[in-house]
Amino acid sequence: MDKERIILPDPADIAPEKIAPIIAQMAAIQLRLAMRLVAESGERAEADGDNLLTVEEAAAKLKCSEDWLYRRAKRLSFAVRVGRNGESPEVL
């Protein structure tokens, strides 16, 4: 299989019991790719100094929803909680 291209069958042809595992694999791929994007942009940002982004800015850069970031904040190595009781997550 070509590593640059992911080929999946037509969703209508996927057996119901295989849908959840496929969704989990796709979420894992999405998370790894998002972490690579942030790591690469972090390397560029280090030259300029560390800059924290708001959740809104990070979501725009990662092309994902703010909700997606909030739900995965504990698993994202680049997430930094700022503020009283860590209620205001910001992302490096």
C-alpha positions as CSV (number, residue, x, y, z in Angstrom):
1,M,0.0,0.0,0.0
2,D,1.3,3.5,-0.9
3,K,2.0,5.2,2.4
4,E,0.9,8.6,1.1
5,R,-2.5,7.4,0.2
6,I,-5.1,5.7,2.5
7,I,-7.6,3.6,0.6
8,L,-10.8,2.6,2.3
9,P,-13.8,0.8,0.8
10,D,-17.0,2.6,0.3
11,P,-18.5,3.3,3.7
12,A,-21.7,1.6,2.6
13,D,-19.8,-1.6,2.1
14,I,-18.1,-1.7,5.6
15,A,-19.6,-4.3,7.9
16,P,-21.2,-2.6,11.0
17,E,-18.9,-4.5,13.4
18,K,-15.8,-3.0,11.6
19,I,-16.9,0.6,11.7
20,A,-15.8,1.4,15.3
21,P,-12.3,0.0,14.8
22,I,-11.9,1.9,11.6
23,I,-13.0,5.1,13.2
24,A,-10.6,4.5,16.1
25,Q,-7.7,4.0,13.6
26,M,-8.6,7.1,11.7
27,A,-8.7,9.1,15.0
28,A,-5.3,7.8,15.9
29,I,-3.9,8.8,12.5
30,Q,-5.5,12.3,12.8
31,L,-4.0,12.7,16.3
32,R,-0.5,11.7,15.2
33,L,-0.6,14.0,12.1
34,A,-1.8,16.9,14.3
35,M,1.0,16.3,16.7
36,R,3.5,16.3,13.8
37,L,2.1,19.6,12.5
38,V,2.4,21.2,15.9
39,A,5.9,19.8,16.5
40,E,7.1,21.2,13.1
41,S,5.5,24.6,13.7
42,G,6.9,24.5,17.2
43,E,10.4,24.0,15.8
44,R,9.9,27.1,13.7
45,A,8.4,29.0,16.6
46,E,11.5,28.2,18.8
47,A,13.6,30.3,16.6
48,D,11.2,33.2,17.3
49,G,10.7,32.2,21.0
50,D,7.9,30.2,22.6
51,N,4.5,31.6,21.9
52,L,1.3,30.1,23.4
53,L,-1.7,30.0,21.2
54,T,-5.3,30.2,22.3
55,V,-7.5,27.2,21.6
56,E,-9.1,29.2,18.8
57,E,-5.7,29.9,17.1
58,A,-4.5,26.3,17.6
59,A,-7.7,24.9,16.1
60,A,-7.3,27.1,13.1
61,K,-3.7,26.1,12.6
62,L,-4.5,22.4,13.1
63,K,-7.6,22.7,11.0
64,C,-9.7,21.0,13.6
65,S,-12.5,22.1,16.0
66,E,-11.9,23.7,19.4
67,D,-14.0,20.9,20.8
68,W,-11.6,18.3,19.3
69,L,-8.7,20.0,21.1
70,Y,-10.6,20.3,24.4
71,R,-11.6,16.6,24.4
72,R,-8.0,15.5,23.7
73,A,-6.1,18.1,25.8
74,K,-4.9,15.5,28.3
75,R,-3.4,13.3,25.6
76,L,-1.8,16.1,23.6
77,S,1.8,16.5,24.7
78,F,1.9,20.1,23.5
79,A,-1.2,21.3,25.5
80,V,-0.5,23.7,28.3
81,R,-3.2,24.7,30.8
82,V,-3.0,28.3,31.8
83,G,-5.1,30.1,34.5
84,R,-6.7,29.3,37.8
85,N,-7.3,25.5,38.1
86,G,-6.1,25.1,34.6
87,E,-9.5,26.0,33.2
88,S,-8.1,27.9,30.2
89,P,-6.1,25.5,28.0
90,E,-3.7,27.0,25.6
91,V,-1.6,25.2,23.1
92,L,2.1,25.6,22.2
